[in-house]
Amino acid sequence: MYLNYRRYYRFCKTIPCFSKLLFLFFILNSFTAKAQFSYGESSQKFGVGINADYDMPAGSLKYTYKAAPAYGASFYIFNENWTANVSAGYRVYKPKQDVFYYAVGDNDYGTATYGNFRSYMLYLGGAYNFNISDGFRLFAGVNLGAYETKFFSHSVDATADRTEDINEQELYGAPKAGINLSFGENLQLNIQGSYNFFATTGQTYYNTRTGTLYKSISTGAGLIYKF
């Protein structure tokens, strides 16, 4: 009963966070549109895209989990040299081995097993584009959003038998940079990398892991259709 309440509480906490992200995105879009209306003909365009990345755990995660593919979809707003996006994605890290061993005192050890580290992502992004030549630009920017992450661990030693079934929300932020290549008026290929930070949120009463900071490095490509 207590476990179900905790999961319900965390799910409810996620909804306002996602709603605020979408609200901020559309407020940003409305200000952009208003500015264009005031200063003349709009150069704004929209786009939809898909992306695939190779996501490599960093920090403490790299000792337990292997790199994994990450997939996502995005809606874009293009305005002169600026690009904004709202994106959703999915990624699953798998443990490096079936069983891990850790020391207990001087003469004993324990064993630990880990489940997949599964994350669902929703975030906003912004970038400034530097024109290099026709159809070729460099860009730099940031992503800000939220992760919903699920995983479990089980450890056994001479003093304890512990199981954790984790379902937590995390704040996400990442500087990003890359290149984009245009093919005609409607197609664009993005190649980019990002350094990702995601920190567990919530109250310590419900999750003693609150404040834990994870890191990863991503490189990948995305295809965008503009309209």
N, C-alpha and C positions, 0 to 999 in steps of 0.2 A: 504494500500500500504506500509506504513512504517513498520507495523507489519510483513508483508511478507518478506520485505527486511532484517529485523532483523533475522528472522528464516533462510533465505538463507545464511546470513553472518555467523551465528553460525554453520550451517551445513558445510560450506566450511572450517571453522576453525578446525573442528573435523578431517577432512580427513588427513591433514599433521601429526597430533598427532598420529593417528593410524598407519600411514605409517612408522613413525619414530620408533615406538615400534617394528613393524615387522622387520624393517631393523636392529635394534640393536640385535634382537634375532638371526637372521641369521648370522650376523657378529660374535656373540659369538659362535655359532655353528661351523663356519668355522675355528676360532682360535683353538677350541677344537679338531677338526678333524686334523688340521695341527700338533698340538702337539703330537697327538697319532701316526701320520705317522712318526714323527721324532724319537719317543722313543720306537717304537715297536708295537706289535700287539694290535689292538684296543679292549677295553673292553666296548665300547660305545654301548648302546641299545636305542631303541626308544619305545614310548608307546602312546596310546590314552586312554582317560578316561572321565568319567562323574562323576559329584558330586552333592550332595544336601546338603544345609546348613540351619540352623535356624539362621536368621539374626535379631539381637535385636538393635533397635535404641538407641543411647546413647546421652549424651549432651542435647542440646535443642530439638532435634528430638523426644526424648522419651516422651515428654509431649504431643505431637500431634499425633504420629503414633504408631501403634502396630507392634510387631515383625512379621516377615513374612518368608516364605521359599524362598530360592534363589537357582537357578539351573545353572549349567555350564558344559562346555566341554573343554578339554585341550589336547594339544599335548606335549609330554615329551621327554627330552633327559636325559638318565642316563649315568653317567660316574664315575666309582669307587664310592666314597662317595658323589658325587655331583649330584644334580638333577636340571634341568632347565625346565621351562614350558612356553608356550604361551596359554592363556585361554580367553574364552568369557563367559559371564553370563548374567543373567536376574533376576530382583527382583522388587516386588511391595509392598511398605508399604501402608496400609490402615489407614485412620484416626480413632482415638479411639472413637469418637462420631460424631453424625451428625452435631451438632452445639456447638461452643465454645463461652464463654462469657468473656468479658474483661471490666475493669473499665475505665470510661471516667470522669475525674474530681472526685469530692467527692460524687455526687448524681446521676450519670447516668452510663449506661453501653452500650456496643456495642456487636454485634454478629459477629462471623466469621465461615465460612465453608471452608473445605479444600478438594481438590481432592486427588486421589491416587498419591503417590510419586513413580514414575516409573523410574527405572534405567537400562541402558544397559551398560555392562562392557567389557572392553578389557584391558588385562594386561599381563605383564611378571612376572615370579617368579623364585626365586633361593633358594635352601636349601642345607644345609650340613647334612648328615646322620651319626648318631652314631650307630655303630653295637653293639647290646646288646647280641644277640644270633642268631642262625640260624633262618632266617625268621622273625626276630623281630628287628626293629630299631627305634630309636628316631630321630627326625629331627627338625631343626630350620632354619628360613630364612625370606625373605621379598618378598612382591609383589609390583610392581610399574606399574601404567597404567593410564587409563582415564575412566571416566564415562560420559554417555550422560543421563541427567535426565530431566523428564517432570513432572510438577504438576501445580495446580492452587489454588488460594485462593480468597475468596470474603468476605469483611468485611463491616459492616454498623453500623454507630452510628450517633449521632446528628450533627456531623460536616462534615462527609464525607461518600461517598459510593465508595469503592475501589475494583477493580478486577485486579488480576495479573494472567497472563497465561505464565508460565515460561518454557522455553526450554533452558537448559544451559549445558555447558561442565565443568567437574571437574577433577582436578588432583587427583590421588588415590595412597595411599601408606599404607602398612600394615605389621607389624611384624607378623610372624606366627610360630606355633610350633605344634608338634603332634607325632603320631606313625604311622609306616607302617608295615603291616603284609603281608608276601609273601606266596603264595599258589602255590608251584611248580615253574617252570621257567618263567611262563607267566602272572600269575595273582597277583595283589597286591591290598590290601585294605588300604587306608589312612584314619585316623581319626585325625582331626586337629581343631585348633581354631585360630582366628586372631582378632586383634584389628584394625579396619579400620578407616582411615582418608581420607576424600575427600573434596577438597576445590574448590570453584567456580573460574573459570578463565575467561579471556576476558578483555575488556575495560569497564570502568565504564560508558562511554557514552551510551553503548548498554545495560548494565546490572548493576544497582546500587548494586546488591548483590555480585559483584566480591570481592573475598577474604573471603566470608563466609565459615567457616569450619564446616563440619558435622562429626559425629562419629558414629560407630556402632561396635557391638561385634558379631562375627560369630562362630558357632561350627557346625561341620558336618562331612560327610564321602564321600569318592570317591572310585570308582572301576576303576582300570587301567589294560589294556591289553598290555603286552610288546611284542616286536618283534625284 
